[in-house]
Amino acid sequence: MEECIMEITSLLPGVKIVKEDGGVKEDVFISQGDKVKVTTVDETVTGTFMLVEFARYSEEDDILHMVRDEEGFAVPFDQIIDIVRAD
């Protein structure tokens, strides 16, 4: 039996976000480099998704990291009202 050896040419980290409204669920998949629009309690920010920093302890908050205007920008998850792909 001949073995097929494949070469991994690309690997992008990503996340699945599940949003609910009145019992209706929506899955949003975002990968590193995707354009996203994040609505927080204070503002709406559009930028490039980089990663999610998951909290190590329950009293900490997960943080979404993105690039906006060529600068890093971090948003704690407890401040996020909505997130959508901005393709």
N, C-alpha and C positions, 0 to 999 in steps of 0.2 A: 504494500500500500504506500503510495507516494504522499509525503507530507507537504502541505502547502504552508509556506512561511510568508506571512504578511508583514509589511513594514508600516509602522504607525507614522503617518506623515503630519497629523494634526491632532491636537488634544486641547479643547477649550473648556475651562471650568464654567459651570453654569448653575443656576438654581431654579427650582420650581416654586412659584408663589401661588398659594391658593387663597382667592378672595371670596368672601361671602356677603350677600346682600339679601335679606329676607328669605333665607333658605336656599337661594340660588348660588351655586358655586361656579367659579371661573378659575381655570388654571392658566397661569402666565409663566412661560419659560423664557428666561433671559440668560444669555451667555456673555462671557467677557468680551467687551468691544461693542456690544449692542447699544444703540441709542435708547435712553429711557427718559420718561418724564415722571418726576416724583413730586407729588403734592404733599406738603407737610402742613402742620398747624399754622405756620407763618408764611409760606411762599410755595410757588411751583418752580421747580428747577429742572432743566433739561441738560443732560450730559451723557457721557459714555460710562456704562456700567463696568466696574473692574472686579469687585469681589464682595462677599459678605464675610464680615468678621464675627464669628459666633462667640457669644459670651462664655466665659469659663465657669461662672458662678451664677446661680439663679437671681441674685440681686443686681447683676449687671445686665445691660441691654445689648442685643445684637446690633451691629452697625453695618449699613450699606455704604460702600466706598465707590465713588465715581469721579470722573474728571470733568470739570466744567471750566471753560475758558482757559485751558492748559494748566489748571491748578487742581490739586486733589481736593475733594469735598466729601465729607462724611456726614451721614444722616442716621441718627439712632432710630431703630425700628418703632419705638413708642411715639415718635414724632410723625411717622408716615401715615397719611390718610389714604393715599392711593398711589399706585405705581403702574405705568403702562409702557409698552414699547413705543418708541417715537420714530418708527421707520418712515 
